[in-house]
Amino acid sequence: MRRIVVLAVLCGCASAGSPSEETTPRQATIYAGADAPLLLAEKPRAVMATIAAPPATVWLATKKVYGELDVPVNVENTGTRQLGNANFYKTREFGGQPMAGLVDCGSGMTGPKASSYRIYMSLLTTVQADGKGGTTIQTTFVPTGQDLSGNSSDRLPCGTTGRVEAMLIERVKAIIGK
């Protein structure tokens, strides 16, 4: 019996880490502002493309695409050429596409959760001169989901399939090509 007690004490001491040691990796802060709660998730990745057109032309085409996608633009910084919205939501579809094809919130018994969740989105685009007469467009899309069928109002991190970013860039290119 005495051996068991000694062994239990030694195991407890061996597994305890120092107080300054952090074992849980921190999530990236996606957005923190007065009009939305703090959102934490995987670090977002921007999708970039180069377009053979001047930045002013790409900027105007990007604004038009945001209008076509029915995204309420509340970030429009002409100095840094950043455009978009850090906190808006859609349900079931976005840009004429089913939400489940654009966002991955996991699956439940009835199928993809993105099909029934309210999807809160941060969609921001930056337009920069590339130094060669063209423009680099960079789009960051960060979705979170809220289950409307339950009692919780918490937003859950979701992933992007990359289709929203690609759709936005392709539509900008199509407008410039006209």
VOGU-3710 file (C-alpha; in Angstrom, 3 decimals, decimal comma):
1> mrrivvlavl> 0,000/0,000/0,000  2,839/2,340/0,895  4,402/1,798/-2,565  1,179/2,852/-4,281  1,027/6,113/-2,328  4,694/6,903/-3,086  4,166/6,072/-6,775  1,064/8,305/-6,971  2,948/11,233/-5,405  5,893/10,789/-7,790
11> cgcasagsps> 3,605/10,617/-10,841  1,811/13,780/-9,760  5,107/15,631/-9,350  6,498/14,389/-12,649  3,478/15,526/-14,661  3,265/19,014/-13,203  4,844/21,656/-15,439  6,247/24,989/-14,429  3,650/27,754/-13,986  5,083/29,809/-16,857
21> eettprqati> 4,797/26,904/-19,288  1,880/27,194/-21,700  0,634/23,897/-23,092  -2,376/25,179/-25,037  -1,556/26,961/-28,299  -3,247/30,336/-28,618  -5,664/30,945/-31,428  -5,236/33,895/-33,734  -7,412/36,917/-33,001  -9,435/37,515/-36,138
31> yagadaplll> -11,455/40,544/-35,152  -12,013/42,542/-32,002  -14,238/45,591/-32,132  -17,095/47,438/-30,526  -19,675/46,119/-32,999  -18,725/42,431/-32,707  -17,366/40,041/-30,120  -13,780/38,837/-30,125  -13,403/36,107/-32,744  -10,717/33,464/-32,381
41> aekpravmat> -9,838/30,833/-34,951  -7,070/29,465/-37,095  -4,844/32,138/-38,564  -6,514/33,339/-41,777  -4,774/32,982/-45,089  -5,106/35,614/-47,783  -5,640/34,618/-51,391  -3,664/36,765/-53,811  -3,731/37,334/-57,547  -2,053/39,719/-59,950
51> iaappatvwl> -4,195/41,561/-62,460  -2,794/43,416/-65,470  -4,671/46,652/-64,777  -3,957/49,802/-62,762  -4,924/49,803/-59,048  -7,678/52,424/-59,554  -9,415/50,177/-62,102  -9,131/47,104/-59,854  -10,395/49,150/-56,862  -13,555/50,206/-58,751
61> atkkvygeld> -14,146/46,666/-60,023  -13,756/45,303/-56,485  -16,315/47,793/-55,157  -18,719/46,675/-57,887  -18,240/42,997/-56,986  -18,935/43,717/-53,307  -22,201/45,355/-54,430  -23,092/42,368/-56,631  -22,437/40,010/-53,699  -24,658/42,169/-51,487
71> vpvnventgt> -21,868/42,756/-48,966  -22,485/45,935/-46,946  -19,149/47,759/-47,219  -18,197/49,413/-43,935  -14,424/49,356/-44,442  -13,361/51,610/-47,296  -9,884/52,961/-46,730  -8,739/54,647/-49,920  -5,297/55,401/-48,448  -4,394/51,732/-47,913
81> rqlgnanfyk> -6,889/50,581/-50,540  -8,656/48,156/-48,226  -12,318/47,409/-48,814  -14,858/45,106/-47,220  -16,745/44,262/-44,074  -15,347/42,630/-40,948  -18,728/41,538/-39,566  -21,795/40,661/-41,629  -23,848/37,509/-41,983  -25,670/35,397/-44,520
91> trefggqpma> -27,699/32,217/-44,197  -27,975/29,284/-46,605  -26,316/30,979/-49,610  -23,860/33,675/-50,581  -23,176/35,043/-54,045  -25,717/32,656/-55,550  -23,830/29,649/-54,166  -24,957/27,245/-51,416  -23,176/28,096/-48,159  -22,076/24,476/-47,647
101> glvdcgsgmt> -19,872/24,752/-50,754  -18,214/27,931/-49,491  -17,821/27,339/-45,758  -16,948/24,262/-43,714  -18,435/24,208/-40,198  -18,415/20,438/-39,959  -21,299/18,021/-40,426  -24,158/16,888/-38,262  -26,816/14,219/-38,575  -28,652/16,242/-41,233
111> gpkassyriy> -25,586/17,119/-43,319  -23,250/20,123/-43,511  -23,797/22,540/-40,624  -23,123/25,539/-42,894  -26,439/24,802/-44,626  -28,419/25,640/-41,485  -26,087/27,918/-39,503  -26,072/31,693/-39,659  -22,645/32,379/-41,129  -20,913/35,513/-39,889
121> msllttvqad> -18,187/36,664/-42,236  -15,220/38,938/-42,424  -14,399/39,640/-46,064  -11,631/42,159/-46,671  -9,780/42,931/-49,895  -6,604/44,945/-50,345  -5,605/46,384/-53,726  -1,913/47,308/-54,243  0,245/48,327/-57,190  2,651/45,509/-58,051
131> gkggttiqtt> 5,432/47,800/-59,280  5,197/46,451/-62,842  2,149/48,385/-64,022  -0,320/45,844/-62,688  -2,128/45,260/-59,418  -1,991/42,692/-56,659  -5,392/41,937/-55,128  -5,455/40,135/-51,786  -8,651/38,801/-50,220  -9,081/37,419/-46,711
141> fvptgqdlsg> -12,275/35,563/-45,807  -12,958/34,415/-42,240  -16,283/32,670/-41,516  -17,827/31,714/-38,183  -21,119/29,926/-37,654  -23,975/30,220/-35,209  -26,421/27,387/-34,661  -29,869/28,985/-34,776  -31,679/25,867/-33,589  -30,113/25,782/-30,119
151> nssdrlpcgt> -29,991/28,032/-27,086  -26,370/29,079/-27,540  -25,515/32,385/-29,161  -21,817/31,526/-29,404  -20,103/31,734/-32,763  -18,072/28,709/-33,743  -15,004/28,888/-35,983  -15,575/27,593/-39,496  -13,167/27,087/-42,362  -13,185/28,457/-45,842
161> tgrveamlie> -13,182/26,191/-48,878  -11,391/28,938/-50,842  -14,328/29,401/-53,199  -15,429/32,808/-51,852  -11,962/34,265/-52,376  -11,660/32,723/-55,849  -15,179/33,867/-56,800  -14,433/37,462/-55,773  -11,147/37,595/-57,703  -12,668/35,956/-60,797
171> rvkaiigk> -15,558/38,427/-60,800  -13,118/41,355/-60,520  -11,172/39,972/-63,487  -14,385/39,521/-65,476  -15,464/43,133/-64,864  -12,050/44,459/-65,916  -12,076/42,244/-69,009  -15,334/43,809/-70,235
//
